[in-house]
């Protein structure tokens, strides 16, 4: 007969209370057990001494007979210093899933592209500053000519806009006249 040291649940709904028992491993979780060897009350504070109570002599006896503790009971025994629990290692547990890895890769690509664009902008600004520093003597002559050139297109644009406005003013009354005639026709009953 395989003997297990495990938890047997008791208590009400949403108010669990566990007995730590030595039971035949083929029996139901809350079924018949051989001996109660402790209690566990998860509702108590973690530092409360009554949260986990163990009968160390009977636990050592059942371990000597060949009983196997469940993972949770083994944690209690390790905390009490009765039995050593080996640390488990599951390196795949912390790895993100496929979609999460895809999102992380896309985010990294966007960050890299933004960084490259920022570096290019800095390089362009540095090159413009160098070009401005190398040619300050040539620019004053160009600046004097530029305002004269800019004034001429502005005057032309103003001259072009004036005739267009006059033409629009002439078209508007022409459009209104037929509308007035149509309303007169309707009034007469035609």
CNS distance restraints for C-alpha pairs under 8 A (distance, minus, plus):
assign (resid   1 and name CA) (resid  24 and name CA) 6.67 0.50 0.50
assign (resid   2 and name CA) (resid  24 and name CA) 5.87 0.50 0.50
assign (resid   2 and name CA) (resid  25 and name CA) 5.73 0.50 0.50
assign (resid   2 and name CA) (resid  26 and name CA) 7.83 0.50 0.50
assign (resid   2 and name CA) (resid  67 and name CA) 7.05 0.50 0.50
assign (resid   3 and name CA) (resid  22 and name CA) 6.54 0.50 0.50
assign (resid   3 and name CA) (resid  23 and name CA) 5.58 0.50 0.50
assign (resid   3 and name CA) (resid  24 and name CA) 4.72 0.50 0.50
assign (resid   3 and name CA) (resid  25 and name CA) 5.52 0.50 0.50
assign (resid   3 and name CA) (resid  66 and name CA) 7.20 0.50 0.50
assign (resid   3 and name CA) (resid  67 and name CA) 4.73 0.50 0.50
assign (resid   3 and name CA) (resid  68 and name CA) 6.50 0.50 0.50
assign (resid   4 and name CA) (resid  21 and name CA) 7.99 0.50 0.50
assign (resid   4 and name CA) (resid  22 and name CA) 5.66 0.50 0.50
assign (resid   4 and name CA) (resid  23 and name CA) 5.47 0.50 0.50
assign (resid   4 and name CA) (resid  24 and name CA) 6.17 0.50 0.50
assign (resid   4 and name CA) (resid  25 and name CA) 5.38 0.50 0.50
assign (resid   4 and name CA) (resid  67 and name CA) 5.18 0.50 0.50
assign (resid   4 and name CA) (resid  68 and name CA) 4.86 0.50 0.50
assign (resid   4 and name CA) (resid  69 and name CA) 5.60 0.50 0.50
assign (resid   4 and name CA) (resid  70 and name CA) 7.03 0.50 0.50
assign (resid   5 and name CA) (resid  20 and name CA) 6.89 0.50 0.50
assign (resid   5 and name CA) (resid  21 and name CA) 5.60 0.50 0.50
assign (resid   5 and name CA) (resid  22 and name CA) 4.58 0.50 0.50
assign (resid   5 and name CA) (resid  23 and name CA) 6.53 0.50 0.50
assign (resid   5 and name CA) (resid  67 and name CA) 6.40 0.50 0.50
assign (resid   5 and name CA) (resid  68 and name CA) 5.96 0.50 0.50
assign (resid   5 and name CA) (resid  69 and name CA) 4.36 0.50 0.50
assign (resid   5 and name CA) (resid  70 and name CA) 6.15 0.50 0.50
assign (resid   5 and name CA) (resid  73 and name CA) 6.88 0.50 0.50
assign (resid   6 and name CA) (resid  20 and name CA) 5.67 0.50 0.50
assign (resid   6 and name CA) (resid  21 and name CA) 5.63 0.50 0.50
assign (resid   6 and name CA) (resid  22 and name CA) 6.64 0.50 0.50
assign (resid   6 and name CA) (resid  23 and name CA) 7.51 0.50 0.50
assign (resid   6 and name CA) (resid  69 and name CA) 6.07 0.50 0.50
assign (resid   6 and name CA) (resid  70 and name CA) 5.35 0.50 0.50
assign (resid   6 and name CA) (resid  72 and name CA) 7.68 0.50 0.50
assign (resid   6 and name CA) (resid  73 and name CA) 6.00 0.50 0.50
assign (resid   7 and name CA) (resid  18 and name CA) 5.86 0.50 0.50
assign (resid   7 and name CA) (resid  19 and name CA) 5.62 0.50 0.50
assign (resid   7 and name CA) (resid  20 and name CA) 4.71 0.50 0.50
assign (resid   7 and name CA) (resid  21 and name CA) 6.19 0.50 0.50
assign (resid   7 and name CA) (resid  29 and name CA) 7.55 0.50 0.50
assign (resid   7 and name CA) (resid  73 and name CA) 7.21 0.50 0.50
assign (resid   8 and name CA) (resid  18 and name CA) 5.41 0.50 0.50
assign (resid   8 and name CA) (resid  19 and name CA) 5.13 0.50 0.50
assign (resid   8 and name CA) (resid  20 and name CA) 6.35 0.50 0.50
assign (resid   8 and name CA) (resid  21 and name CA) 6.76 0.50 0.50
assign (resid   8 and name CA) (resid  29 and name CA) 5.72 0.50 0.50
assign (resid   8 and name CA) (resid  30 and name CA) 4.97 0.50 0.50
assign (resid   8 and name CA) (resid  31 and name CA) 7.88 0.50 0.50
assign (resid   9 and name CA) (resid  16 and name CA) 6.77 0.50 0.50
assign (resid   9 and name CA) (resid  17 and name CA) 5.98 0.50 0.50
assign (resid   9 and name CA) (resid  18 and name CA) 4.57 0.50 0.50
assign (resid   9 and name CA) (resid  19 and name CA) 6.55 0.50 0.50
assign (resid   9 and name CA) (resid  29 and name CA) 7.50 0.50 0.50
assign (resid   9 and name CA) (resid  30 and name CA) 5.97 0.50 0.50
assign (resid  10 and name CA) (resid  16 and name CA) 6.12 0.50 0.50
assign (resid  10 and name CA) (resid  17 and name CA) 5.02 0.50 0.50
assign (resid  10 and name CA) (resid  18 and name CA) 5.61 0.50 0.50
assign (resid  10 and name CA) (resid  19 and name CA) 7.42 0.50 0.50
assign (resid  10 and name CA) (resid  30 and name CA) 7.69 0.50 0.50
assign (resid  11 and name CA) (resid  15 and name CA) 5.78 0.50 0.50
assign (resid  11 and name CA) (resid  16 and name CA) 4.93 0.50 0.50
assign (resid  11 and name CA) (resid  17 and name CA) 5.02 0.50 0.50
assign (resid  11 and name CA) (resid  18 and name CA) 7.72 0.50 0.50
assign (resid  12 and name CA) (resid  16 and name CA) 6.25 0.50 0.50
assign (resid  15 and name CA) (resid  43 and name CA) 7.42 0.50 0.50
assign (resid  16 and name CA) (resid  41 and name CA) 7.15 0.50 0.50
assign (resid  16 and name CA) (resid  42 and name CA) 7.08 0.50 0.50
assign (resid  16 and name CA) (resid  43 and name CA) 7.50 0.50 0.50
assign (resid  17 and name CA) (resid  39 and name CA) 7.87 0.50 0.50
assign (resid  17 and name CA) (resid  40 and name CA) 6.40 0.50 0.50
assign (resid  17 and name CA) (resid  41 and name CA) 5.05 0.50 0.50
assign (resid  17 and name CA) (resid  42 and name CA) 6.95 0.50 0.50
assign (resid  18 and name CA) (resid  39 and name CA) 5.81 0.50 0.50
assign (resid  18 and name CA) (resid  40 and name CA) 5.04 0.50 0.50
assign (resid  18 and name CA) (resid  41 and name CA) 6.21 0.50 0.50
assign (resid  19 and name CA) (resid  36 and name CA) 6.61 0.50 0.50
assign (resid  19 and name CA) (resid  37 and name CA) 7.67 0.50 0.50
assign (resid  19 and name CA) (resid  38 and name CA) 5.96 0.50 0.50
assign (resid  19 and name CA) (resid  39 and name CA) 4.42 0.50 0.50
assign (resid  19 and name CA) (resid  40 and name CA) 6.16 0.50 0.50
assign (resid  20 and name CA) (resid  36 and name CA) 5.97 0.50 0.50
assign (resid  20 and name CA) (resid  37 and name CA) 5.57 0.50 0.50
assign (resid  20 and name CA) (resid  38 and name CA) 4.70 0.50 0.50
assign (resid  20 and name CA) (resid  39 and name CA) 5.25 0.50 0.50
assign (resid  20 and name CA) (resid  40 and name CA) 6.98 0.50 0.50
assign (resid  20 and name CA) (resid  54 and name CA) 7.99 0.50 0.50
assign (resid  20 and name CA) (resid  73 and name CA) 7.52 0.50 0.50
assign (resid  21 and name CA) (resid  33 and name CA) 6.54 0.50 0.50
assign (resid  21 and name CA) (resid  34 and name CA) 7.28 0.50 0.50
assign (resid  21 and name CA) (resid  35 and name CA) 5.67 0.50 0.50
assign (resid  21 and name CA) (resid  36 and name CA) 4.35 0.50 0.50
assign (resid  21 and name CA) (resid  37 and name CA) 5.37 0.50 0.50
assign (resid  21 and name CA) (resid  38 and name CA) 6.88 0.50 0.50
assign (resid  22 and name CA) (resid  33 and name CA) 6.19 0.50 0.50
assign (resid  22 and name CA) (resid  34 and name CA) 5.56 0.50 0.50
assign (resid  22 and name CA) (resid  35 and name CA) 5.31 0.50 0.50
assign (resid  22 and name CA) (resid  36 and name CA) 6.40 0.50 0.50
assign (resid  22 and name CA) (resid  37 and name CA) 6.97 0.50 0.50
assign (resid  22 and name CA) (resid  62 and name CA) 7.42 0.50 0.50
assign (resid  22 and name CA) (resid  67 and name CA) 7.72 0.50 0.50
assign (resid  23 and name CA) (resid  27 and name CA) 7.17 0.50 0.50
assign (resid  23 and name CA) (resid  32 and name CA) 7.27 0.50 0.50
assign (resid  23 and name CA) (resid  33 and name CA) 4.35 0.50 0.50
assign (resid  23 and name CA) (resid  34 and name CA) 5.13 0.50 0.50
assign (resid  23 and name CA) (resid  35 and name CA) 7.07 0.50 0.50
assign (resid  24 and name CA) (resid  33 and name CA) 6.76 0.50 0.50
assign (resid  24 and name CA) (resid  34 and name CA) 7.37 0.50 0.50
assign (resid  27 and name CA) (resid  31 and name CA) 6.15 0.50 0.50
assign (resid  27 and name CA) (resid  32 and name CA) 6.86 0.50 0.50
assign (resid  27 and name CA) (resid  33 and name CA) 7.83 0.50 0.50
assign (resid  28 and name CA) (resid  32 and name CA) 7.44 0.50 0.50
assign (resid  37 and name CA) (resid  54 and name CA) 6.16 0.50 0.50
assign (resid  37 and name CA) (resid  55 and name CA) 5.36 0.50 0.50
assign (resid  37 and name CA) (resid  58 and name CA) 6.39 0.50 0.50
assign (resid  37 and name CA) (resid  59 and name CA) 6.51 0.50 0.50
assign (resid  38 and name CA) (resid  52 and name CA) 7.43 0.50 0.50
assign (resid  38 and name CA) (resid  53 and name CA) 5.25 0.50 0.50
assign (resid  38 and name CA) (resid  54 and name CA) 4.30 0.50 0.50
assign (resid  38 and name CA) (resid  55 and name CA) 5.79 0.50 0.50
assign (resid  39 and name CA) (resid  51 and name CA) 7.73 0.50 0.50
assign (resid  39 and name CA) (resid  52 and name CA) 5.79 0.50 0.50
assign (resid  39 and name CA) (resid  53 and name CA) 5.24 0.50 0.50
assign (resid  39 and name CA) (resid  54 and name CA) 6.69 0.50 0.50
assign (resid  40 and name CA) (resid  50 and name CA) 7.98 0.50 0.50
assign (resid  40 and name CA) (resid  51 and name CA) 5.55 0.50 0.50
assign (resid  40 and name CA) (resid  52 and name CA) 4.56 0.50 0.50
assign (resid  40 and name CA) (resid  53 and name CA) 6.56 0.50 0.50
assign (resid  41 and name CA) (resid  50 and name CA) 7.62 0.50 0.50
assign (resid  41 and name CA) (resid  51 and name CA) 4.96 0.50 0.50
assign (resid  41 and name CA) (resid  52 and name CA) 6.59 0.50 0.50
assign (resid  42 and name CA) (resid  51 and name CA) 6.46 0.50 0.50
assign (resid  43 and name CA) (resid  51 and name CA) 7.83 0.50 0.50
assign (resid  44 and name CA) (resid  48 and name CA) 6.47 0.50 0.50
assign (resid  44 and name CA) (resid  50 and name CA) 7.66 0.50 0.50
assign (resid  44 and name CA) (resid  51 and name CA) 5.60 0.50 0.50
assign (resid  45 and name CA) (resid  51 and name CA) 7.07 0.50 0.50
assign (resid  46 and name CA) (resid  51 and name CA) 6.89 0.50 0.50
assign (resid  47 and name CA) (resid  51 and name CA) 7.84 0.50 0.50
assign (resid  49 and name CA) (resid  53 and name CA) 7.55 0.50 0.50
assign (resid  52 and name CA) (resid  76 and name CA) 7.57 0.50 0.50
assign (resid  54 and name CA) (resid  59 and name CA) 7.79 0.50 0.50
assign (resid  55 and name CA) (resid  59 and name CA) 6.25 0.50 0.50
assign (resid  56 and name CA) (resid  60 and name CA) 6.09 0.50 0.50
assign (resid  56 and name CA) (resid  82 and name CA) 7.55 0.50 0.50
assign (resid  57 and name CA) (resid  61 and name CA) 6.29 0.50 0.50
assign (resid  58 and name CA) (resid  62 and name CA) 6.25 0.50 0.50
assign (resid  59 and name CA) (resid  63 and name CA) 6.14 0.50 0.50
assign (resid  60 and name CA) (resid  64 and name CA) 6.03 0.50 0.50
assign (resid  60 and name CA) (resid  82 and name CA) 7.73 0.50 0.50
assign (resid  61 and name CA) (resid  65 and name CA) 6.35 0.50 0.50
assign (resid  62 and name CA) (resid  66 and name CA) 6.45 0.50 0.50
assign (resid  62 and name CA) (resid  67 and name CA) 5.49 0.50 0.50
assign (resid  63 and name CA) (resid  67 and name CA) 4.92 0.50 0.50
assign (resid  63 and name CA) (resid  68 and name CA) 6.96 0.50 0.50
assign (resid  69 and name CA) (resid  73 and name CA) 5.76 0.50 0.50
assign (resid  69 and name CA) (resid  74 and name CA) 5.59 0.50 0.50
assign (resid  70 and name CA) (resid  74 and name CA) 5.95 0.50 0.50
assign (resid  71 and name CA) (resid  75 and name CA) 6.33 0.50 0.50
assign (resid  72 and name CA) (resid  76 and name CA) 6.59 0.50 0.50
assign (resid  73 and name CA) (resid  77 and name CA) 6.21 0.50 0.50
assign (resid  74 and name CA) (resid  78 and name CA) 6.01 0.50 0.50
assign (resid  74 and name CA) (resid  83 and name CA) 7.24 0.50 0.50
assign (resid  74 and name CA) (resid  84 and name CA) 7.99 0.50 0.50
assign (resid  74 and name CA) (resid  85 and name CA) 6.46 0.50 0.50
assign (resid  75 and name CA) (resid  79 and name CA) 6.20 0.50 0.50
assign (resid  75 and name CA) (resid  85 and name CA) 6.82 0.50 0.50
assign (resid  76 and name CA) (resid  80 and name CA) 6.23 0.50 0.50
assign (resid  77 and name CA) (resid  81 and name CA) 6.07 0.50 0.50
assign (resid  77 and name CA) (resid  82 and name CA) 5.17 0.50 0.50
assign (resid  77 and name CA) (resid  83 and name CA) 5.45 0.50 0.50
assign (resid  77 and name CA) (resid  84 and name CA) 7.58 0.50 0.50
assign (resid  78 and name CA) (resid  82 and name CA) 6.02 0.50 0.50
assign (resid  78 and name CA) (resid  83 and name CA) 5.18 0.50 0.50
assign (resid  78 and name CA) (resid  84 and name CA) 5.26 0.50 0.50
assign (resid  78 and name CA) (resid  85 and name CA) 5.77 0.50 0.50
assign (resid  90 and name CA) (resid  94 and name CA) 7.98 0.50 0.50
assign (resid  91 and name CA) (resid  95 and name CA) 7.38 0.50 0.50
assign (resid  96 and name CA) (resid 100 and name CA) 5.82 0.50 0.50
assign (resid  96 and name CA) (resid 101 and name CA) 6.28 0.50 0.50
assign (resid  97 and name CA) (resid 101 and name CA) 6.24 0.50 0.50
assign (resid  98 and name CA) (resid 102 and name CA) 6.25 0.50 0.50
assign (resid  99 and name CA) (resid 103 and name CA) 6.19 0.50 0.50
assign (resid 100 and name CA) (resid 104 and name CA) 6.18 0.50 0.50
assign (resid 101 and name CA) (resid 105 and name CA) 6.16 0.50 0.50
assign (resid 102 and name CA) (resid 106 and name CA) 6.20 0.50 0.50
assign (resid 103 and name CA) (resid 107 and name CA) 6.12 0.50 0.50
assign (resid 104 and name CA) (resid 108 and name CA) 6.15 0.50 0.50
assign (resid 105 and name CA) (resid 109 and name CA) 6.19 0.50 0.50
assign (resid 106 and name CA) (resid 110 and name CA) 6.21 0.50 0.50
assign (resid 107 and name CA) (resid 111 and name CA) 6.16 0.50 0.50
assign (resid 108 and name CA) (resid 112 and name CA) 6.13 0.50 0.50
assign (resid 109 and name CA) (resid 113 and name CA) 6.14 0.50 0.50
assign (resid 110 and name CA) (resid 114 and name CA) 6.11 0.50 0.50
assign (resid 111 and name CA) (resid 115 and name CA) 6.11 0.50 0.50
assign (resid 112 and name CA) (resid 116 and name CA) 6.20 0.50 0.50
assign (resid 113 and name CA) (resid 117 and name CA) 6.20 0.50 0.50
assign (resid 114 and name CA) (resid 118 and name CA) 6.14 0.50 0.50
assign (resid 115 and name CA) (resid 119 and name CA) 6.22 0.50 0.50
assign (resid 116 and name CA) (resid 120 and name CA) 6.15 0.50 0.50
assign (resid 117 and name CA) (resid 121 and name CA) 6.17 0.50 0.50
assign (resid 118 and name CA) (resid 122 and name CA) 6.28 0.50 0.50
assign (resid 119 and name CA) (resid 123 and name CA) 6.14 0.50 0.50
assign (resid 120 and name CA) (resid 124 and name CA) 6.07 0.50 0.50
assign (resid 121 and name CA) (resid 125 and name CA) 6.16 0.50 0.50
assign (resid 122 and name CA) (resid 126 and name CA) 6.19 0.50 0.50
assign (resid 123 and name CA) (resid 127 and name CA) 6.16 0.50 0.50
assign (resid 124 and name CA) (resid 128 and name CA) 6.13 0.50 0.50
assign (resid 125 and name CA) (resid 129 and name CA) 6.16 0.50 0.50
assign (resid 126 and name CA) (resid 130 and name CA) 6.22 0.50 0.50
assign (resid 127 and name CA) (resid 131 and name CA) 6.14 0.50 0.50
assign (resid 128 and name CA) (resid 132 and name CA) 6.06 0.50 0.50
assign (resid 129 and name CA) (resid 133 and name CA) 6.13 0.50 0.50
assign (resid 130 and name CA) (resid 134 and name CA) 6.20 0.50 0.50
assign (resid 131 and name CA) (resid 135 and name CA) 6.35 0.50 0.50
assign (resid 132 and name CA) (resid 136 and name CA) 6.22 0.50 0.50
assign (resid 135 and name CA) (resid 139 and name CA) 6.70 0.50 0.50
assign (resid 136 and name CA) (resid 140 and name CA) 7.35 0.50 0.50
assign (resid 138 and name CA) (resid 142 and name CA) 6.76 0.50 0.50
assign (resid 139 and name CA) (resid 143 and name CA) 5.94 0.50 0.50
assign (resid 140 and name CA) (resid 144 and name CA) 6.35 0.50 0.50
assign (resid 141 and name CA) (resid 145 and name CA) 6.62 0.50 0.50
assign (resid 142 and name CA) (resid 146 and name CA) 6.09 0.50 0.50
assign (resid 143 and name CA) (resid 147 and name CA) 6.83 0.50 0.50
assign (resid 144 and name CA) (resid 148 and name CA) 7.30 0.50 0.50
assign (resid 145 and name CA) (resid 149 and name CA) 6.40 0.50 0.50
assign (resid 146 and name CA) (resid 150 and name CA) 6.07 0.50 0.50
assign (resid 147 and name CA) (resid 151 and name CA) 6.15 0.50 0.50
assign (resid 148 and name CA) (resid 152 and name CA) 6.63 0.50 0.50
assign (resid 149 and name CA) (resid 153 and name CA) 7.07 0.50 0.50
assign (resid 150 and name CA) (resid 154 and name CA) 6.57 0.50 0.50
assign (resid 151 and name CA) (resid 155 and name CA) 6.29 0.50 0.50
assign (resid 152 and name CA) (resid 156 and name CA) 6.30 0.50 0.50
assign (resid 153 and name CA) (resid 157 and name CA) 6.15 0.50 0.50
assign (resid 154 and name CA) (resid 158 and name CA) 6.36 0.50 0.50
assign (resid 155 and name CA) (resid 159 and name CA) 6.20 0.50 0.50
assign (resid 156 and name CA) (resid 160 and name CA) 6.13 0.50 0.50
assign (resid 157 and name CA) (resid 161 and name CA) 6.19 0.50 0.50
assign (resid 158 and name CA) (resid 162 and name CA) 6.46 0.50 0.50
assign (resid 159 and name CA) (resid 163 and name CA) 7.29 0.50 0.50
assign (resid 160 and name CA) (resid 164 and name CA) 6.71 0.50 0.50
assign (resid 161 and name CA) (resid 165 and name CA) 6.25 0.50 0.50
assign (resid 162 and name CA) (resid 166 and name CA) 6.42 0.50 0.50
assign (resid 163 and name CA) (resid 167 and name CA) 6.17 0.50 0.50
assign (resid 164 and name CA) (resid 168 and name CA) 6.25 0.50 0.50
assign (resid 165 and name CA) (resid 169 and name CA) 6.22 0.50 0.50
assign (resid 166 and name CA) (resid 170 and name CA) 6.32 0.50 0.50
assign (resid 167 and name CA) (resid 171 and name CA) 6.29 0.50 0.50
assign (resid 168 and name CA) (resid 172 and name CA) 6.24 0.50 0.50
assign (resid 169 and name CA) (resid 173 and name CA) 7.18 0.50 0.50
assign (resid 170 and name CA) (resid 174 and name CA) 6.94 0.50 0.50
assign (resid 171 and name CA) (resid 175 and name CA) 6.39 0.50 0.50
assign (resid 172 and name CA) (resid 176 and name CA) 6.40 0.50 0.50
assign (resid 173 and name CA) (resid 177 and name CA) 6.29 0.50 0.50
assign (resid 174 and name CA) (resid 178 and name CA) 7.36 0.50 0.50
assign (resid 175 and name CA) (resid 179 and name CA) 7.02 0.50 0.50
assign (resid 176 and name CA) (resid 180 and name CA) 6.43 0.50 0.50
assign (resid 177 and name CA) (resid 181 and name CA) 6.45 0.50 0.50
assign (resid 178 and name CA) (resid 182 and name CA) 6.21 0.50 0.50
assign (resid 179 and name CA) (resid 183 and name CA) 6.47 0.50 0.50
assign (resid 180 and name CA) (resid 184 and name CA) 6.40 0.50 0.50
assign (resid 181 and name CA) (resid 185 and name CA) 6.23 0.50 0.50
assign (resid 182 and name CA) (resid 186 and name CA) 6.36 0.50 0.50
assign (resid 183 and name CA) (resid 187 and name CA) 6.28 0.50 0.50
assign (resid 184 and name CA) (resid 188 and name CA) 6.36 0.50 0.50
assign (resid 185 and name CA) (resid 189 and name CA) 6.36 0.50 0.50
assign (resid 185 and name CA) (resid 190 and name CA) 5.61 0.50 0.50
assign (resid 186 and name CA) (resid 190 and name CA) 5.90 0.50 0.50
